[in-house]
Amino acid sequence: MSKLTFTICMILALVIGVVIGIGWMSISHEGLDGEYFRALKTVGGSGVNWIDAIFRYCVVLLVNMAKVIGIFYEALNIWVFIIVQPLIIFLLFVWVIRLRRKVKNVR
C-alpha cells in the first residue's frame, strides 16, 4: 500500500470515527432545544418513514457538530454540502482520471 493510499485511509477512518462519535453524543442527548427544533423544521416530510428518520438523525448530527465547532447549523450545512462535498467529488474525479491514465500506460 502506498503512503498516499494509507494516508487517505487513515484520514477517512478519522473522519468516520468523529462522525460516529458525534452521532453517539446526539443519541444520548437529554432533550431537544431550540436549535434542534429550528433545524428539524427543514424536514419536508417525504412520506417515506426511513428516509425521514435518516434525515432527522443527520440533522441532529449536524447540529451537534456545529455546537462542537462553535458555528450555526446553517453555516455547517453550507460548508459541508456547498464547499466540502463538491471539493471531495472533484478530487476523486481527478484521482480516477490519474488512475485510468496509469492503467492505460501499464497496458
Backbone torsions as a table, in degrees:
resi	resn	phi	psi	omega
1	MET	NA	131.8	-178.8
2	SER	-75.0	164.1	-179.4
3	LYS	-64.1	-37.1	179.8
4	LEU	-64.4	-46.0	179.1
5	THR	-62.7	-43.4	178.9
6	PHE	-61.9	-43.0	179.9
7	THR	-63.8	-44.8	179.0
8	ILE	-62.4	-42.2	178.7
9	CYS	-63.6	-40.1	-179.7
10	MET	-68.4	-40.5	177.9
11	ILE	-65.0	-42.8	178.0
12	LEU	-61.7	-43.0	177.9
13	ALA	-63.2	-38.8	178.4
14	LEU	-65.3	-45.3	179.9
15	VAL	-63.2	-44.7	178.7
16	ILE	-62.4	-40.3	178.3
17	GLY	-62.9	-41.4	178.6
18	VAL	-65.4	-43.0	180.0
19	VAL	-63.4	-44.9	179.2
20	ILE	-64.6	-39.7	178.4
21	GLY	-63.5	-43.7	178.6
22	ILE	-67.7	-37.4	175.7
23	GLY	-62.1	-39.1	177.9
24	TRP	-64.9	-39.1	177.0
25	MET	-62.3	-37.3	-178.0
26	SER	-71.2	-29.2	178.2
27	ILE	-67.2	-37.5	-177.1
28	SER	-88.1	6.5	-179.8
29	HIS	-65.6	138.7	-173.2
30	GLU	-71.6	-35.6	-179.0
31	GLY	-165.9	166.4	180.0
32	LEU	-87.8	131.0	175.5
33	ASP	-104.0	-168.5	-175.7
34	GLY	-59.0	-36.7	-179.6
35	GLU	-63.7	-40.5	-179.9
36	TYR	-65.9	-45.3	179.4
37	PHE	-61.9	-42.3	179.8
38	ARG	-63.1	-42.5	-179.9
39	ALA	-71.3	-37.1	-177.8
40	LEU	-74.4	-13.1	175.2
41	LYS	-65.9	-19.5	-179.0
42	THR	-75.1	-8.2	179.9
43	VAL	-67.8	120.3	-178.3
44	GLY	-82.5	-19.5	-178.1
45	GLY	77.0	81.5	-176.5
46	SER	-73.1	-18.6	-177.0
47	GLY	93.4	-9.4	176.8
48	VAL	-106.4	113.5	-171.0
49	ASN	-59.4	-43.0	-175.8
50	TRP	-69.3	-32.3	176.9
51	ILE	-67.9	-44.3	178.2
52	ASP	-63.4	-37.8	179.4
53	ALA	-65.6	-44.1	178.2
54	ILE	-64.7	-40.7	178.9
55	PHE	-62.0	-45.6	179.1
56	ARG	-61.9	-41.4	177.8
57	TYR	-61.0	-42.9	-179.6
58	CYS	-67.0	-36.0	177.0
59	VAL	-64.0	-45.4	178.4
60	VAL	-62.4	-40.9	178.0
61	LEU	-61.1	-44.9	179.0
62	LEU	-65.4	-38.6	178.1
63	VAL	-63.1	-43.1	178.8
64	ASN	-65.6	-41.7	177.9
65	MET	-63.2	-39.5	178.7
66	ALA	-63.6	-39.2	177.4
67	LYS	-63.3	-42.4	-179.2
68	VAL	-64.3	-42.9	-178.3
69	ILE	-75.1	-30.1	179.3
70	GLY	95.2	27.4	177.1
71	ILE	-126.5	174.0	178.8
72	PHE	-78.8	158.7	178.6
73	TYR	-57.8	-44.1	-177.5
74	GLU	-63.6	-39.2	179.2
75	ALA	-65.7	-42.5	177.4
76	LEU	-64.5	-38.6	178.3
77	ASN	-60.2	-43.0	177.8
78	ILE	-65.2	-45.7	179.3
79	TRP	-58.8	-44.9	-175.1
80	VAL	-71.0	-50.6	-169.0
81	PHE	-95.1	-15.7	179.8
82	ILE	-105.4	-30.1	-175.8
83	ILE	-109.3	-57.7	-171.7
84	VAL	-70.9	-50.5	-177.2
85	GLN	-59.8	-48.5	177.0
86	PRO	-61.6	-35.3	177.8
87	LEU	-64.1	-43.0	178.0
88	ILE	-63.9	-43.5	179.2
89	ILE	-61.0	-43.4	178.7
90	PHE	-63.1	-44.8	179.5
91	LEU	-63.8	-39.6	177.0
92	LEU	-66.0	-37.1	176.6
93	PHE	-61.7	-46.1	178.1
94	VAL	-62.4	-40.5	179.8
95	TRP	-63.3	-41.9	178.8
96	VAL	-63.6	-42.3	178.2
97	ILE	-60.8	-44.1	178.3
98	ARG	-61.3	-44.3	-179.3
99	LEU	-66.0	-38.1	177.6
100	ARG	-62.9	-39.8	177.8
101	ARG	-65.6	-39.3	178.1
102	LYS	-64.0	-43.7	178.9
103	VAL	-64.0	-40.2	179.6
104	LYS	-63.9	-39.8	178.8
105	ASN	-70.0	-31.2	179.3
106	VAL	-70.4	-37.6	-179.0
107	ARG	-71.2	NA	NA
